[in-house]
């Protein structure tokens, strides 16, 4: 009961400005005495603070304003991708305090080594949190494939070549007993969670996020809720049979969509073999910057590649629009680097298929870029604190 | 507040057996006095009754058992389809008390005449309810197309040839001021609501319903909730670009899926022009019975048609499985008449594309058949009574 009331109070503080105990009591329906006790507890956990300055402009006697704090309560988000590992540290107010992307060709690296690197990145984040006098309440990790939520393991990630990797258990073993709890989720779903939380128009409840590295996946938010499917397998759109006919995919099927819209398809179209943009030891962000520069200077091959990607993207997006009717589609992964080359032709193609005004979707490039899945991972574990504030230890 | 508590009590009674006032008070957290008053109110509205017999087997003093009644509180559901109008009357306990299907070639009938016929069917239902000493609390109507919920109008229904038909307003004008409230929804979504409520395995939360008359549409239940999309346009799968290339569809696109899985495709494949099964003045159920008989007796043309339909269905269903990851797929419309010819080959095709155990979906034929959308419409308006029991007038 106390936990539920602390959760109610913390969520209430998340939306809106700092405000007095009296107003918080009215808003939550709790007594003034209970409200004061809960706020004292939340202050003790480092989750809220009393604002020094008096509130002004309010009717009645001004009181000390209570605000969400959480500047020392951190969620760590990570992404295991084909070409990189990403890490981001977010505080309880949603501010990113640290980000890192490390280039790594995961499919050709032994699994144990990838796990070692992940553990080292987490240890760095733990040190950073300690240096700020804070704590990490959890680690949310995204992986490009089918994930078992309960055990925190990757069941099948075709583009990593991973089958049955117990990520949470392996990392816990490396980090020791003091490690924060670890949660694993599909990367596109985490990306959708992150994009949904930073959307500008809060009235949008139906959002489709398309991740695009070597693999392509969708994260679906429907009616304001993440849609997982019965076994977390929803949004496996990279393997829809709308790609190049007859071409084999690592997933075991042929003709998968990601084979003509994924990163490898774009790179193959955009540059000769041997070109620096194919060198996986060069960070992906750097390679995308090079290609972006070429597009801006009118490189015919890059422009033709982007045109082909736009056409192929339109085919799959029109399927997703008909099935899901999203209000907003966010293009993630490598797409945002080329938004101004992709958005207009895709929007035109979707409009040409429109049956009714109500089927239009707003198409935008992600502002979170390659870090959106990691950010979503951090939000996932921070959300646990809003559900149960006692997960934060007393400061 | 009183309404909310009445709703809480009525919903509480919906699940589980008849039980005592004392137990209901415990379950709802309301005081015994409030519980007794609420039950008296609900009895007055004809929604619950006191069971004559004493409860047995319970610990403590046996009391009179309270049960949901509602045998005189009806919801009317209707479906406007390409080939027929369907009506069903369902009582508050979910029992169907009346059903009717009337053959009608709607695209070649003036809209006003269709509305006249709908009004007559509703008037019959109102008379039937009165004869049983009861009342109709609402009318839920499904239409095959894009529906505007707020105004109760059809925005675009390509297979009916309807653009902007104000169904609710037109029917209200025909029925007069005493008419029950009318709600309009997409037919496939209503079908999904109905199929979800009659599913045998209550643990299934993710269900895909495929309606199939001339048009094909999907109703999606995700995480136990109907997914509408931002403008109610989700599940427009009949117009996915996976049908016969280049063939024009009434929707304005070409190559739509319903052109090779819809009823017209099946009929064209299954029988020569001029055959009785093409005669739209013959009820659809009768025509399907004839074709089913031919399939059972080994008619090569019908069997080849069913084989082609199964193949074409597999293509679209594999797309929907990858996007939505449903636990169960219910084939509605004309499909259930041929379940044993369709389920096995489609299941095999989906299994061949399976990437992980977690992607398997259970495929079944609808048991509600052509009436599922109508049944869903009735449930929709009955649900309003569970939200606000005062919608039922005192008996």
Contacts between the chains, C-beta under 8 A, distances in Angstrom:
chain1	res1	chain2	res2	distance
A	146	B	355	7.2
A	146	B	356	4.9
A	146	B	358	5.9
A	146	B	359	7.9
A	155	B	356	5.6
A	155	B	358	6.8
A	156	B	355	6.2
A	156	B	356	4.9
A	158	B	355	7.5
A	204	B	230	7.5
A	205	B	230	6.8
A	206	B	229	5.9
A	206	B	230	4.2
A	218	B	323	7.2
A	220	B	323	7.9
A	222	B	222	6.0
A	222	B	227	4.9
A	222	B	229	7.5
A	222	B	234	7.9
A	223	B	225	6.5
A	223	B	227	6.7
A	223	B	228	7.2
A	225	B	223	6.5
A	225	B	225	7.6
A	227	B	222	4.9
A	227	B	223	6.7
A	227	B	227	7.4
A	227	B	324	7.8
A	228	B	223	7.3
A	228	B	325	7.5
A	229	B	206	5.9
A	229	B	222	7.5
A	229	B	324	6.1
A	229	B	325	2.4
A	229	B	326	7.1
A	230	B	204	7.5
A	230	B	205	6.8
A	230	B	206	4.2
A	230	B	325	5.8
A	230	B	326	6.6
A	230	B	327	3.8
A	230	B	358	7.9
A	231	B	325	6.2
A	231	B	327	7.9
A	231	B	356	8.0
A	231	B	357	8.0
A	231	B	358	3.3
A	231	B	359	7.1
A	232	B	325	7.3
A	232	B	358	6.8
A	233	B	325	3.9
A	233	B	356	6.8
A	233	B	358	5.0
A	233	B	359	4.9
A	234	B	222	7.9
A	234	B	323	6.7
A	234	B	324	5.7
A	234	B	325	4.1
A	235	B	323	6.7
A	235	B	325	7.9
A	236	B	322	4.6
A	236	B	323	7.6
A	236	B	325	7.4
A	236	B	355	7.2
A	236	B	359	7.4
A	237	B	322	6.2
A	237	B	323	6.0
A	239	B	322	6.1
A	239	B	355	6.9
A	240	B	319	5.7
A	240	B	322	5.6
A	240	B	323	7.6
A	241	B	315	7.3
A	241	B	318	6.9
A	241	B	319	7.4
A	251	B	355	5.5
A	252	B	355	6.7
A	253	B	353	6.1
A	253	B	355	7.6
A	315	B	241	7.3
A	318	B	241	6.8
A	319	B	240	5.7
A	319	B	241	7.4
A	319	B	319	6.4
A	319	B	323	7.7
A	320	B	323	6.7
A	322	B	236	4.6
A	322	B	237	6.2
A	322	B	239	6.1
A	322	B	240	5.6
A	323	B	218	7.3
A	323	B	220	7.9
A	323	B	234	6.7
A	323	B	235	6.7
A	323	B	236	7.6
A	323	B	237	6.0
A	323	B	240	7.6
A	323	B	319	7.7
A	323	B	320	6.7
A	323	B	323	5.4
A	323	B	324	7.2
A	324	B	227	7.8
A	324	B	229	6.1
A	324	B	234	5.7
A	324	B	323	7.2
A	325	B	228	7.5
A	325	B	229	2.4
A	325	B	230	5.8
A	325	B	231	6.2
A	325	B	232	7.3
A	325	B	233	4.0
A	325	B	234	4.1
A	325	B	235	7.9
A	325	B	236	7.5
A	326	B	229	7.1
A	326	B	230	6.6
A	327	B	230	3.8
A	327	B	231	7.9
A	353	B	241	8.0
A	353	B	253	6.1
A	355	B	146	7.2
A	355	B	156	6.2
A	355	B	158	7.5
A	355	B	236	7.2
A	355	B	239	6.9
A	355	B	251	5.5
A	355	B	252	6.7
A	355	B	253	7.6
A	356	B	146	4.9
A	356	B	155	5.6
A	356	B	156	5.0
A	356	B	231	8.0
A	356	B	233	6.8
A	357	B	231	8.0
A	358	B	146	6.0
A	358	B	155	6.9
A	358	B	230	7.8
A	358	B	231	3.3
A	358	B	232	6.8
A	358	B	233	5.0
A	359	B	146	7.9
A	359	B	231	7.1
A	359	B	233	4.9
A	359	B	236	7.4
